């Protein structure tokens, strides 16, 4: 009887702890846009440095920050990459569980090696990825990213053209679930706070 009572008490304690955890997660007011349940899970197959295939499986147990852009972007992309690098610096040791993915929407000019050299200039743990036009278009559609590549002007070099693209950083938790969306104008402190909270709430204990 005593053993049975102990087991029942342990069960009540466990249920109570889970309920508190669930309430805490549900009631937390994120500063960033909460996209839980509104975007599909992390899934992709693209080319990385050395033309090696990289998929979501390569990032198992990592919290992933995805940004769509292109290496010759004059303003938004380098600014966003610099901001994300600062966020990871503020996370300190927790940054080891985070990866930045910079996905190019300009595969004509951005080879995997060019992309990796580009992101390395900001963060050595960041990953530059691209694919063919069809693969990039499908992935952008999956996450509701808009972009447009203008045709070169008549008489211009074929490699000189403008690219426009959506702004924003998609944040996926370590289970591959879409959780947050940060605008490129978000304060670094707010991104850091929410990202730290996400890391702590999804950590295996």
LUMTI-254977 format. One record per atom (N, C-alpha, C, O): residue in one letter; x, y, z. Coordinates in steps of 0.001 Angstrom, whole numbers, padded with zeros to 6 digits, always signed. Atoms other than C-alpha are relative to their C-alpha. Layout:
<atoms>
AXYZ;...
</atoms>
This chain:
<atoms>
X+000836-001206+000000;X+000000+000000+000000;X+000870+001255+000000;X+000603+002205-000737;X-000888-001158-000086;X+002808+002409+000925;X+000672+000259-001338;X+000777+001406-001770;X-000644-000147+001304;X+004591+001730-002390;X-000974+000550-001029;X-000614+001387-001857;X+001025-000457+000937;X+001369+002263-004297;X-000264+001488+000200;X-000377+002239-000769;X+000251-001406-000320;X+000754+005583-002508;X+001143+000874-000507;X+000921+001965-001033;X-001160-000751+000474;X+004284+006715-003323;X-000045+000187-001505;X+000262+001265-002015;X+000082-000085+001458;X+003769+005919-007006;X-001058+001008-000431;X-000855+001770-001376;X+001077-000946+000315;X+000500+007870-007047;X+000456+001431+000227;X+000185+002315-000585;X-000492-001341-000317;X+002152+010869-005379;X+001011+000475-001039;X+001004+001638-001441;X-000990-000358+001020;X+005030+010779-007869;X-000699+000382-001304;X-000280+001309-001997;X+000749-000284+001217;X+002488+010701-010719;X-000637+001380+000069;X-000603+002132-000905;X+000608-001321-000161;X+000652+013742-009322;X+001043+001107-000131;X+000780+002148-000734;X-001076-000987+000078;X+003945+015610-008969;X+000428+000217-001450;X+000644+001345-001892;X-000422-000090+001391;X+004912+014786-012549;X-001037+000741-000834;X-000689+001615-001628;X+001076-000661+000740;X+001525+015841-013946;X-000028+001490+000333;X-000204+002331-000549;X-000007-001397-000421;X+001679+019044-011902;X+001137+000773-000631;X+000962+001915-001056;X-001167-000655+000591;X+005152+019848-013185;X-000213+000250-001483;X+000129+001317-001991;X+000269-000156+001422;X+004101+019266-016791;X-001027+001095-000248;X-000908+001863-001203;X+001024-001025+000157;X+001044+021454-016335;X+000590+001383+000178;X+000264+002301-000575;X-000646-001290-000239;X+003153+024286-014923;X+000871+000395-001176;X+000901+001559-001576;X-000857-000284+001152;X+005591+023985-017805;X-000831+000442-001189;X-000491+001406-001876;X+000849-000333+001129;X+002805+024042-020364;X-000598+001390+000150;X-000646+002157-000811;X+000578-001323-000242;X+001170+027083-018762;X+001037+001084-000202;X+000768+002121-000807;X-001069-000988+000119;X+004471+028896-018562;X+000319+000286-001452;X+000499+001443-001832;X-000313-000161+001423;X+005177+028288-022266;X-001147+000697-000722;X-000921+001575-001554;X+001156-000554+000688;X+001652+029149-023357;X-000224+001462+000360;X-000614+002257-000495;X+000280-001350-000472;X+001386+032317-021289;X+001137+000976-000262;X+000970+002179-000063;X-001139-000895+000230;X+004794+033703-022216;X-000303+000933-001167;X-000755+000486-002221;X+000269-001000+001027;X+004466+036919-024223;X+001273+000241-000815;X+002185+000935-000366;X-001163-000180+000855;X+006952+036767-027080;X+000044+001425-000527;X-000993+002020-000822;X-000166-001320+000613;X+008349+040048-028336;X-000055-000111-001519;X-000520+000804-002199;X+000013+000243+001442;X+008758+038565-031828;X-001359-000565-000413;X-002200-000849+000440;X+001262+000567+000486;X+005923+037273-034026;X-000026-001500+000272;X+000870-002238-000139;X+000167+001421-000294;X+004692+033920-032765;X-000684-000663-001196;X-001860-000415-001463;X+000561+000658+001192;X+004192+031754-035870;X-000238-001487+000239;X-000413-002247-000713;X+000237+001415-000324;X+003708+028441-034065;X-001310-000476-000621;X-002362+000127-000409;X+001193+000561+000617;X+001277+026326-036065;X-000424+000677-001289;X-001399+000258-001913;X+000379-000736+001202;X+001191+028783-038967;X+000940-000225-001178;X+000631+000171-002301;X-000964+000293+001056;X+004223+027642-040957;X+000421-001465+000107;X+000415-002022+001205;X-000400+001411-000033;X+005405+024138-041922;X+001332-000214+000707;X+002108+000723+000898;X-001253+000361-000664;X+008238+022329-040171;X+001198+000264-000908;X+001059+000423-002121;X-001235-000204+000746;X+011837+022838-041214;X+000252-001198-000911;X+000356-002335-000450;X-000250+001066+000972;X+012436+020848-044391;X+000598+000613-001255;X+000010+001515-001852;X-000648-000518+001208;X+014837+021497-047249;X+001096-000960-000450;X+001535-001825+000308;X-001144+000730+000532;X+017505+019975-049470;X+000685+000937-000984;X+000197+001154-002093;X-000711-001006+000783;X+020047+022475-050818;X+001484-000329-000048;X+001940-001294+000563;X-001435+000216+000130;X+023707+022743-051729;X+000790+000970+000872;X+000537+002175+000892;X-000877-000808-000824;X+026346+023948-049307;X+001414-000022-000545;X+001638-000461-001673;X-001392-000091+000425;X+030103+024484-049494;X+000489-001333-000564;X+000165-002399-000040;X-000469+001217+000651;X+031849+022013-051790;X-001079-000715-000768;X-000903-001865-001170;X+001139+000571+000721;X+028491+021409-053492;X-000592-001215+000708;X-001195-002084+000077;X+000546+001098-000784;X+027534+019048-050681;X-001471+000253+000325;X-001864+001383+000614;X+001420-000127-000328;X+023842+018380-050076;X-000177+000177+001503;X+000393-000562+002305;X+000309-000279-001403;X+022553+019831-046808;X-001511-000062+000168;X-002249+000549-000605;X+001432+000083-000282;X+019150+018953-045356;X-000250+000370+001455;X+000683+000626+002217;X+000344-000301-001394;X+017291+019646-042140;X+000597-001019+000961;X+000834-000706+002127;X-000593+001032-000850;X+018727+016375-040809;X+001411+000388+000451;X+001888-000062+001493;X-001350-000449-000348;X+022146+018056-040813;X-000011+000937+001205;X+001038+001229+001779;X+000131-000985-001083;X+020822+020444-038147;X-000816-000552+001162;X-001460+000194+001901;X+000751+000638-001072;X+019295+017939-035768;X+000399+000573+001357;X+001583+000721+001658;X-000182-000543-001355;X+018875+019373-032248;X+000576+001420+000023;X+001030+001887+001067;X-000455-001388+000040;X+019887+022862-033407;X-001210+000922-000186;X-002144+000596-000919;X+000977-001046+000260;X+017731+025965-033189;X+000513+000754-001226;X+001674+001161-001269;X-000446-000492+001310;X+017828+027394-036714;X-000615+001356-000319;X-001821+001558-000180;X+000436-001322+000443;X+017629+030995-037907;X+000192+000068-001509;X+001322-000013-001991;X-000085-000018+001461;X+016821+031228-041626;X-000270+001394-000538;X-001243+002051-000167;X+000164-001290+000658;X+017276+034343-043704;X+000216-000182-001494;X+001222-000751-001917;X-000107+000072+001454;X+016647+034578-047455;X+000572+001314-000530;X+000118+002395-000153;X-000590-001206+000556;X+018814+036994-049423;X+000933-000347-001146;X+000699-001315-001870;X-001001+000315+001014;X+021814+037122-051751;X+001296+000721+000341;X+001282+001770+000986;X-001311-000444-000454;X+025529+037725-051389;X+000362+001412-000431;X+001093+002101+000281;X-000346-001343+000468;X+025741+040929-053442;X-001020+001050+000428;X-000999+002173-000076;X+000982-000938-000560;X+022860+042567-051540;X+000746+001158+000656;X+001647+000926+001461;X-000777-001134-000501;X+024028+046100-050710;X-000319+000455+001417;X+000489+001150+002034;X+000362-000569-001297;X+022179+046745-047464;X-000689-000968+000972;X-000165-001240+002052;X+000789+000803-000937;X+019536+044460-045936;X+000746-001242+000481;X+000798-001512+001681;X-000636+001281-000355;X+021492+041187-046031;X+001212+000172+000919;X+001278-000493+001953;X-001134-000143-000909;X+024800+042369-044541;X-000399+000550+001362;X+000177+000176+002384;X+000463-000545-001282;X+022944+044358-041887;X-000632-001085+000858;X-000359-001181+002055;X+000665+001076-000738;X+020794+041375-040916;X+001003-001038+000491;X+000908-001502+001627;X-001018+000964-000418;X+023776+039005-040855;X+000821+000546+001170;X+001157-000198+002092;X-000754-000615-001098;X+025669+041443-038620;X-000832-000002+001286;X-000303-000252+002369;X+000877-000007-001172;X+022665+041725-036283;X-000134-001395+000604;X-000089-001553+001825;X+000120+001370-000502;X+022248+037949-036028;X+001298-000450+000670;X+001271-001169+001669;X-001289+000328-000608;X+025951+037592-035298;X+000110+000626+001382;X+000645+000015+002308;X-000021-000662-001314;X+025574+040096-032467;X-000918-000703+000983;X-000592-000831+002163;X+000919+000752-000861;X+022586+038185-031109;X+000687-001247+000543;X+000606-001531+001738;X-000694+001215-000437;X+024638+034981-030997;X+001118+000318+000983;X+001368-000451+001911;X-001055-000400-000933;X+027478+036818-029279;X-000593+000261+001384;X+000012-000083+002400;X+000650-000292-001277;X+025055+037979-026583;X-000513-001274+000684;X-000648-001316+001906;X+000460+001265-000585;X+023797+034409-026108;X+001118-000725+000737;X+000859-001579+001585;X-001129+000641-000661;X+027283+033386-025034;X+000089-001477-000309;X+000018-001875-001472;X-000185+001438+000191;X+027711+029659-024511;X-001223-000670-000633;X-001098-001720-001264;X+001226+000592+000562;X+024085+028999-025540;X-000001+000053-001531;X-000756-000672-002179;X-000041-000141+001463;X+024965+030047-029102;X+000473-001276-000688;X+000271-001434-001892;X-000485+001250+000605;X+026545+026613-029659;X-001155-000849-000519;X-000954-001732-001353;X+001171+000772+000421;X+023011+025258-030108;X-000812+000714-001075;X-001937+000315-001375;X+000709-000801+001012;X+022058+027825-032772;X+000797+000028-001302;X+002025+000102-001278;X-000653-000124+001297;X+022816+027920-036499;X-000755+001014-000864;X-001984+001003-000926;X+000565-000934+000971;X+022252+030741-038997;X+000079-000639-001378;X+001139-001115-001785;X+000027+000474+001384;X+021181+029615-042481;X-000302+001187-000909;X-001368+001796-000819;X+000203-001061+000979;X+021620+032180-045237;X-000292-000676-001337;X+000591-001299-001926;X+000421+000674+001223;X+019672+030951-048275;X-000103+001021-001129;X-000846+001997-001031;X-000017-000945+001110;X+020333+032684-051575;X-001174-000213-000948;X-001511-001340-001311;X+001065+000047+001011;X+017486+033537-053922;X+000575+000355-001374;X-000163+000534-002343;X-000701-000397+001234;X+020089+034387-056595;X+001022-001071-000389;X+002227-000821-000366;X-000927+001105+000269;X+021550+031008-057614;X+000889+000208-001226;X+001910-000464-001372;X-000822-000246+001198;X+022884+032374-060904;X+001371+000564+000384;X+002386+000171-000190;X-001266-000619-000412;X+025550+034467-059148;X+000585-000629+001267;X+001800-000610+001468;X-000463+000498-001301;X+025740+032787-055733;X+000248-001508-000032;X-000688-002295+000108;X-000352+001413-000127;X+027580+029471-055819;X+000082-000344+001481;X+000209+000562+002305;X-000120+000379-001407;X+027713+027478-052568;X+001283+000515+000653;X+001260+000957+001802;X-001265-000449-000580;X+031375+028386-052061;X+000027+001511+000200;X+000565+001996+001196;X+000095-001450-000159;X+030731+032092-052639;X-000846+000342+001222;X-000504+001232+002001;X+000886-000251-001138;X+027901+031971-050124;X+000680-000302+001330;X+000534+000451+002293;X-000649+000353-001254;X+029977+030205-047492;X+001073+001023+000371;X+001227+001373+001541;X-000999-001041-000267;X+032784+032742-047853;X-000682+001264+000513;X-000156+001960+001381;X+000752-001185-000418;X+030176+035474-047468;X-000426-000107+001464;X-000182+000812+002246;X+000485+000125-001380;X+028633+034135-044247;X+001150-000168+000990;X+001034+000243+002145;X-001162+000157-000877;X+032052+033213-042817;X+000532+001342+000478;X+001105+001447+001563;X-000469-001338-000364;X+032858+036915-042797;X-000761+000551+001201;X-000298+001473+001873;X+000811-000439-001133;X+030114+037329-040200;X+000075-000983+001162;X+000283-000591+002310;X+000064+001015-001053;X+029955+034053-038296;X+000486-001335-000559;X-000053-001833-001548;X-000610+001232+000514;X+032056+030918-038744;X-000917-001215+000121;X-000672-002238-000519;X+000938+001114-000124;X+029148+028689-037688;X-001226+000162-000902;X-002090-000714-000941;X+001119-000215+000915;X+026731+030179-040224;X+000182-000883-001232;X+001296-001291-001559;X-000019+000892+001155;X+025831+028119-043282;X-000647+000703-001188;X-001779+001177-001095;X+000544-000564+001231;X+025364+029450-046817;X-000527-001099-000898;X+000169-002082-001150;X+000637+001045+000805;X+022973+027461-049006;X-000681+000579-001233;X-001150+001717-001223;X+000746-000380+001196;X+021500+027627-052487;X-000445-001274-000723;X-000222-002386-000245;X+000474+001132+000794;X+019959+025407-055144;X-000314+000504-001389;X+000053+001624-001745;X+000401-000500+001308;X+018576+025601-058621;X-001245+000874+000156;X-001825+000951+001239;X+001113-000947-000077;X+015816+028075-059470;X-001289-000654+000497;X-002034-000061+001278;X+001215+000698-000401;X+013057+025504-059027;X+000019-000326+001498;X-000994-000173+002181;X-000115+000346-001424;X+014332+024389-055604;X-000178+001229+000878;X-000872+001176+001894;X+000115-001225-000782;X+014667+027953-054334;X-001436+000520-000010;X-001959+000944+001021;X+001385-000469+000110;X+011210+028903-055637;X-000940-000823+000878;X-001840-000277+001516;X+000855+000883-000802;X+009630+025880-053928;X+000181+000262+001490;X-000792+000278+002243;X-000252-000249-001416;X+011311+026597-050597;X-000542+001360+000413;X-001115+001499+001494;X+000516-001331-000299;X+010429+030288-050738;X-001530-000039+000124;X-002101+000601+001007;X+001458+000131-000069;X+006794+029375-051420;X-000417-000700+001288;X-001421-000339+001902;X+000312+000758-001221;X+006841+026916-048507;X-000067+000917+001221;X-000911+000741+002099;X-000050-000900-001157;X+007728+029712-046091;X-000486+001411-000314;X-000205+002359+000419;X+000673-001255+000361;X+005831+032498-047874;X+000982+001153-000163;X+000729+002273+000282;X-001016-001018+000272;X+008935+034378-048944;X-000161+000483-001431;X-000237-000323-002359;X+000139-000575+001338;X+008583+036740-051893;X+001347+000547-000465;X+002087+001145+000316;X-001213-000589+000572;X+011445+037670-054183;X-000185+000135-001508;X-001022-000536-002111;X+000091-000224+001446;X+011958+038899-057723;X+001379+000354-000538;X+002085+001188+000030;X-001274-000270+000658;X+014982+038886-060012;X-000279+000747-001300;X-000942+000230-002200;X+000213-000814+001191;X+015000+041656-062583;X+000920-000452-001137;X+002028-000929-000891;X-000845+000321+001151;X+016312+041030-066086;X+001062+001085-000180;X+000788+002262+000057;X-001037-001017+000260;X+019611+042750-066938;X-000495+001012-001039;X-001216+000664-001974;X+000390-001029+000962;X+019121+046018-068756;X+000704-000242-001332;X+001810-000781-001382;X-000527+000199+001344;X+019695+045980-072492;X+001396+000599-000125;X+001602+001784+000136;X-001369-000463+000168;X+023413+046208-073186;X+000868-000173+001229;X+002089-000041+001141;X-000773+000192-001236;X+024442+045543-069546;X+000581-001403+000071;X+000141-002310-000636;X-000560+001310-000295;X+026568+042668-068324;X-001106-000920+000529;X-001958-000486+001304;X+001041+000955-000415;X+024438+039538-067795;X-000012-000248+001505;X-001007-000726+002049;X-000084+000207-001444;X+025616+039408-064172;X-000368+001250+000797;X-000232+001268+002020;X+000385-001227-000690;X+024407+042911-063362;X-001517+000163-000089;X-002055+000484-001149;X+001455-000137-000055;X+020761+042990-062285;X-000420+000161+001456;X+000353-000127+002369;X+000514-000247-001345;X+018617+043853-059279;X-000819-001188+000508;X-001467-001903-000258;X+000787+001043-000653;X+017066+041444-056809;X-000752+000635+001166;X-000162+001366+001961;X+000776-000441-001165;X+014266+042250-054377;X-000494-001245+000732;X-000784-002268+000111;X+000437+001169-000778;X+013242+039933-051552;X-000614+000422+001326;X-000376+001525+001819;X+000613-000238-001299;X+011221+039692-048362;X+001063+000129+001083;X+002164-000410+000976;X-000877-000106-001158;X+012798+040651-045090;X-000542-000899+001115;X-001691-001338+001071;X+000449+000773-001148;X+012626+038724-041863;X+000822-001257+000224;X+001365-001836-000717;X-000761+001182-000397;X+014293+035873-039991;X-000952-001020+000608;X-001650-000730+001580;X+000840+001078-000497;X+012478+032580-039465;X+000778-000791+001056;X+001922-001185+000828;X-000661+000709-001091;X+013294+030855-036175;X-000714-001320+000259;X-001901-001352+000583;X+000516+001355-000224;X+012812+027099-035842;X+000640-000571+001262;X+001836-000390+001491;X-000566+000579-001218;X+013226+025263-032549;X+000778-001280-000316;X+000841-001712-001467;X-000874+001163+000185;X+015453+022235-032036;X-000745-001233-000514;X-000122-002215-000919;X+000808+001110+000530;X+012569+019945-033063;X-000433+000257-001439;X-001170-000539-002021;X+000347-000318+001374;X+012251+021638-036453;X-001342+000696-000157;X-001852+000803-001272;X+001283-000690+000050;X+009043+023500-035558;X+000212+001500-000199;X+001063+002104+000453;X-000051-001447+000189;X+008521+027048-036857;X-000592+000667+001238;X-001718+000362+001631;X+000459-000592-001251;X+008223+029210-033756;X-000132+001516-000044;X-001126+002070+000426;X-000010-001460-000065;X+009100+032859-034299;X+000437+000604-001328;X+001124-000033-002127;X-000429-000765+001174;X+009551+035471-037016;X+000464+001364+000491;X-000282+002090+001149;X-000562-001286-000403;X+011814+038456-036448;X+000132+000913-001213;X+000653+000497-002247;X-000186-000952+001087;X+011673+041538-038632;X+001441+000499+000018;X+002132+000373+001029;X-001385-000477+000055;X+014950+043080-039786;X+000199+001280+000798;X+001328+001739+000963;X-000105-001215-000801;X+014159+046156-037689;X-000129-000285+001492;X-000136+000638+002306;X+000181+000386-001405;X+013749+044212-034436;X+001239+000342+000813;X+002365+000176+000343;X-001116-000319-000883;X+015893+045350-031522;X+000770-001270+000347;X+000173-002308+000630;X-000858+001153-000268;X+018829+043014-030931;X-000296-000592+001375;X-000281-001811+001541;X+000271+000472-001363;X+017997+042796-027217;X-001267-000862+000041;X-001315-001869+000747;X+001253+000761+000005;X+014453+041573-027942;X+000182-001355-000681;X-000343-002366-000217;X-000270+001264+000692;X+015650+038943-030414;X+000786-000933+000919;X+000496-002126+001007;X-000823+000802-000911;X+018247+037763-027911;X-000829-000589+001129;X-000692-001766+001462;X+000833+000451-001118;X+015726+037543-025080;X-000937-001123-000419;X-001041-002140+000268;X+000932+001040+000460;X+013172+035562-027090;X+000736-001271-000422;X+000267-002379-000165;X-000759+001174+000429;X+015803+033277-028580;X+000521-000771+001203;X+000503-002002+001210;X-000468+000680-001222;X+017247+032531-025158;X-001153-000742+000671;X-000993-001867+001145;X+001182+000629-000592;X+013761+031804-023865;X-000370-001279-000755;X-000692-002302-000151;X+000322+001171+000820;X+013122+029435-026779;X+000996-001125+000256;X+000597-002282+000388;X-001026+001007-000259;X+016415+027621-026193;X-000228-000683+001343;X-000099-001901+001463;X+000176+000560-001342;X+015672+027174-022506;X-001270-000828+000107;X-001300-001835+000816;X+001284+000708-000106;X+012066+026056-022994;X-000011-001308-000799;X-000854-002170-000552;X-000041+001224+000809;X+013009+023369-025542;X+001186-000884+000340;X+001395-001921-000290;X-001186+000787-000373;X+016143+022099-023850;X-000409-001311+000640;X-001331-001351+001455;X+000248+001306-000612;X+016166+018416-022961;X+000563+000018+001412;X+001723+000368+001629;X-000439-000035-001410;X+016341+018091-019194;X+000215-001419+000522;X+000583-001601+001683;
</atoms>
